[in-house]
Amino acid sequence: MRIRVAVATALLTLQTAQASDILQQRLWGLSSGLAYYVEVNIGSPLYSSGSSSSSSNAFNLLLDTGSANTAVVTAECCSLTNENLYSCSDSSTCVDEGTSVSVSYVSGAWSGEVVRDTFSGQGLGTVESMPFAEITAQDSFISSGYDGIIGLGYKAIASPSSNAPTPYFDTVESADGLENVFSLQMCGALQALSLSNVSMEDDSYLYAGEFLLGGAEGPNGESYHKGDIVYTPLVQEKYYNVIITDIGVNGESLGVDCETINSPRAIIDSGTSNLAFPSTVYSAVIAELKTQVEKVATVTDSFFDDDTTCCSSDCDPTNADSIIYQLPGLTISLAVDGDKSQQMTITIPAEYIWRPIVVSTGRGESACRVFGISEGDFTLLGDVFMDGLFTVHDRANERVGLAVADNCPNGVTSSKNITIETMTAEDSFCDCVGSSDRKSSLISSYVPFSGKPCFFWQWWMYVVIVAIVIIILMMVAYGYYWWKRRKLMRQLEALQSQSQPQVQRSLYANDRFDHNLLQTPTQPSSVYFVEAFTPPQTAGPIVSDAKTCADDTGYSIYPFTGKPTEEQMPAIWASPTCTGVLQDAIDSDLPDCTIDFETTQLNMRTELTVYATRCGVFESRKKIVACLISIFTQKRTR
């Protein structure tokens, strides 16, 4: 068995790593093939003799990009399943935070207490005061082969939400001044069983990848992938949430609505062994896989059951000629960062879909296979997807990069493939964003011109737009009204500034009523003749007890009973009695208007027209005429 790393090696590696600003830890695969872990030393001194803890404080911690809490087993929860048990009381550098925490996963859960202690390890160096949880109780979470978990997700999903401990990578990044990037090379630990030089008795093949903190290359520029890294945009700073644009079997699209695939979300999760899809998508995938597989081999339904292990010769991972390698593969397409019309397509061959697994039997351990696609509440891209790939979690630029893994430490050559192509099913990857991510995310917004690539209409936006249009139309109408009014005012002011005889002749020429407004009493008439206007036959005065003008001028103003001469008109309008009558009428009907009857040389209708219009009371000449008639139509005698 391999020997755990000593402290001296860890400290030496720390100096090299800090000089390059890249930290690197080895990734080991569980012998069961279920997950990957790193080796970490926790606490001081390095070895403890305490009865409640292990003889060594070296722990195997799973790497999980689908959660954000770090936790380690204790004797209180796991003395029967684990050799290596942590005890805060046995570590001189441990500080109990006094906070309880519990976390649930897709499968399994645990609870415990938050503490802080020193972390060290090969490539990690020493990180002081790392927050994590002592696991005091667990349910279907801890199994043989690992001693805890490191959550690499964002702090937003850490527990407890009210006072969440800083996640592992955030702490290391801050302590060592790293770039906000980490990468995982996952070669598929048990994929190595198909190699002729690998034996299950020698577990060195379980060294199956690299964990790079601070970049996408090793400390000395080592490359762990082939071809270019293709990036897909992150949707949320919580999980490593991505956009799946299409799913296919044997190179043919299933035609499943891509929004359904991403609802409520689709995440890349190194802590999950299988692929998982919502019910609608899962059913479509299974149906097409069965159809394609039956063209090649005769199998039962259990062959597509993620709970049933296949240990026949066809399912033997050590058999490089197995029929598994002839079965159709799965294709998963993701959005391409920076180009909404492009997608990258990852081909997952059958040997990854029917993933290798080691099971214990009465005769020892056997290498078998199990179907690696499950039904779930949302889409999970677990190890079936990530094995054979190099994954860059570029948090600084809100994206995830993918490339085919290369230079694998266990000698595996990845059979996966990545291509870039134009989307055909949709015009843009924005059409594929899940319903829960449309309101607000790193790539989408309800606000237009936000700078994000995706904008989504909502029903209330139509209401707002209609309201804005109505307001604009009202403002335009109001502005037009005031423009017309000001135009009329300017016309009236121009009219008033003209010579009085010209104005009088113009008014007489344009309205027959001007010729008949004032008439001599020698030509009585009881009939009104006004173009386009017929006033009432009888009308009472607006002002009660109105006086006549006969007392001063010798003339009476009848509605249509004659016309005074031009020389008589000034005297009529200048008459104190007439002035009083008219002013009373004006004060009553137009209280904001005043007329200088003493100096006017025009007939009263002209002056009243000007002043009434200025006061905004009348909008047309004929309304003014009607007003005058209503004021002055009354029987007067000498």
Secondary structure, DSSP 8 states (H G I E B T S, - for coil): ------HHHHHHHHHHHHHHT-EEEEEEE-TTSS-EEEEEEESSSSS---TTS-SS-EEEEEEETT----EEEBHHHHTTT-S--B-GGG-TT-EEEEEEEEEE-SS-EEEEEEEEEEEEETTTEEEEEEEEEEEEEEES---TT--EEEE-S-GGG-SSTTS----HHHHHHHHHT--SEEEEEE--GGGGGGSTT--TT-GGGGEEEEEEESSSS-TT----EEEEEEEEE-S-BTTBB--EEEEEETTEE----HHHHTSS-EEE-TT-SSEEE-HHHHHHHHHHHHHHHTTT----GGGG-TT-EE-SGGG-TT-TT-GGGGS--EEEEEEETTEEEEEEEEEE-HHHHEEEEEEEETTEEEEEEEE-EEE-SSEEE-HHHHTTEEEEEEGGGTEEEEEEE-S-TT------EEEEEE-SS-S-GGGG--GGGSSB-SSEESSTTSSSSEE---HHHHHHHHHHHHHHHHHHHHHHHHHHHHHHHHHHHHHHHS-HHHHHHHHHHH-HHHHHSSB-TTS------BTTB---SS---SSTT---SHHHHS---BTTS----TTHHHHHHH-HHHHHHHHHHHHHH-TT----TTT--S-HHHHHHHHHHHTT--SSHHHHHHHHHHHH-S----
